[in-house]
Amino acid sequence: MALSRIASSSSRSFNLLKPLSFAISLRRSISNDTTPMTVETSVPFISHQCEVPSRSVETNPKELLTFFRDMALMRRMEIAADSLYKAKLIRGFCHLYDGQEAVAVGMEAAITKKDCIITAYRDHCTFVGRGGSLLEVFAELMGRQAGCSRGKGGSMHFYKKDSNFYGGHGIVGAQVPLGCGLAFAQKYSKEETVTFALYGDGAANQGQLFEALNISALWDLPAILVCENNHYGMGTAEWRAAKNPAYYKRGDYVPGLKVDGMDALAVKQACKFAKERALKNGPIILEMDTYRYHGHSMSDPGSTYRTRDEISGVRQERDPIERIRKLVLSHDLATDKELKDIEKEVRKEVDDAIAQAKESPMPEPSELFTNVYVKGFGAESFGADRKEVRATLP
Amino acid sequence: MLGTVRQKLLGQALQKILPVGSVLRSYSSAAKQMTVREALNSALDEEMSADPKVFLMGEEVGEYQGAYKISKGLLEKYGPERVLDTPITEAGFTGIGVGAAYYGLKPVVEFMTFNFSMQAIDHIINSAAKSNYMSAGQMSVPIVFRGPNGAAAGVGAQHSQCYAAWYASCPGLKVLSPYNSEDARGLLKAAIRDPDPVVFLENELLYGESFPVSDEVLDSSFCLPIGKAKIEREGKDVSITAFSKMVGHALKAAEILEKDGIDAEVINLRSIRPLDRSTINASVRKTNRLITVEEAFPQHGVGAEICASVVEESFAYLDAPVQRIAGADVPMPYAANLERMAVPQVEDIVRAAKRACYRSVPMAAAA
């Protein structure tokens, strides 16, 4: 333990390479090592109508390794979903999040499961961040009973109410007023918790967003609007959609912060800052500067409106997982082999979950008629041929 | 039951003696009177009192006491945290209401008229109605969307549409439409207590109308079942279905028809979704003739659904084609004479009933 303390005290000066001798004695304690350390964010925060949080983020080896593992898991999961889609096991829409993992992971590190998150349809990783299992993800994507919505929702409709994850919404922008409603309810119930309502640069121009923001500001709701700016609304680059693409400023009288969304620690710091502020002063906007490697969805190759050089450039320079890997290695918190082992473990977890999900059966035909209402009062519902298929809603 | 008809006549007679809107307490032998406005107000008040999770929001519901005074006194009684005046931003505040319902509160969202609900219809359908299904039961949405629906008087095309058919076509929603004060109290209480999203279609012209209410109706635990129609007037010759204001028209038509020896059964739908198909079909199997009445545009309307249901379930019992009486198939005009032509009148219902009974002259040639 003494050795690890020496190691961490000198890690306060960042990017300093440690002698390898420490690595050997550190290895056993890293996974639970919560010795505080400080890391600087990649770039400073930029603010609108508010103060700027510090670039120095408190973290610890355990947290960094958790970030690495969780993001590697999410990355693997999304890539596996790509293959399943191409194998036609996933149908319809499939919007992948790979590249944006730092937002999901950094946010969770700053909040509790009593805080609420609501997002749009690029929701697989957000669901996992809230505690959803890989089995629930793959089974839902394949429309099976073990899915988080029992196969009735699909890719865009993941929910986990017991950890305050409210979906999973297909209509661009709708989730923002809904999220402000969650914040309203939290304030009404005197919970001292906040809601993070995530939306993309494509949704940032929606009128209902500004309507909800106005009400949230008037009523001092603890709502944090998080623009995951991956710079493309489907095939439309932000400069073609927004007269003012500085989304963190679009709240006008509502303060905003611009954050490097590829830096999980910056995301964590911003979310922590936003939570404290929202509980006291009402709504705030966070703009996460992020990037998606895949196209908008599996129907979009993602290369007709952006160059392959741009995509590989971001992967080279800003990949969130590589960022944490470099941090972990440079602080000697784990060896390269240990990190590769984590990636292998994670890959196996994903493969096992897929195998298990494939075993899960499709829903029973009677499920067509379940959950239409909470209380159906014996009302009748019908199939395509109502003389053939009818059901009583309980 | 004839008793109901007598009670209605008594109520109407009392209306002429007493000022409209007064609630009788001193005349123990006479039925108590209550306007639809008072009925809705008292229902909101009692449900807010019983459950702290119930709150009201909409334009002018608070300080203005309600655009139509339905929420009078509620701000004073429950405070600004539970009675919220919103800006004129239906999409925004409806979404906020649905989000609050996701969390477990019980919002009552008022639309100044349902014409403005179109600005928020995505939230009503996609965020509220479908959520319980898409989430396999995780996201229930105990919300009520209420406000005046259909034509008022002279308000023109953009302020006169009836939305019953649009909302009632959507699985996951419940759609209720009261006629009298008993309906207003019982159905609104049922709607607020209901765990599913309910669209509650009132009528501006009925707000000031007074109806007799029994002690049972006045009790704070009073509630009407969702999905059950009421036979307002029993009859044996022809069934007339109606909801909201048209129930009054149908009852007047029934009185006129009685003089001509046609005994009409008037069914007050109360619930548009779920639709009480069994009551409607049982009535048609008894009378063998059906008139559907609604204020709304005719195409793809409530009457069309009722007609289809009866043709599917009770075809052999029909002695005449089903007749539909509906609003004219045009946007609502302003001029008083044109407006009168655009909304069903009592004589339209009488004429249709006679046609169904093969009592009328051949139909006029198409214009």
Interface residues (C-beta under 8 A of the other chain):
Chain A: C116 I118 S149 R150 G151 K152 G153 H157 Y159 K160 K161 Y166 G167 G168 H169 G170 I171 A174 V176 P177 L178 G179 C180 G181 L182 A183 F184 A185 Q186 Y188 S189 G207 Q208 F210 E211 A212 N214 I215 L218 W219 T370 N371 V372 Y373 V374 K375 G376 F377 G378 A379 E380 S381 R386 K387 L393
Chain B: F55 E81 L84 T86 P87 T89 A91 G92 F93 T94 G95 I96 G97 V98 G99 A100 A101 Y102 Y103 G104 L105 D122 H123 N126 S127 S131 N132 Y133 M134 S135 A136 G137 Q138 M139 S140 P142 P171 G172 K174 D194 P195 D196 P225 I226 G227 P274 R277 E312
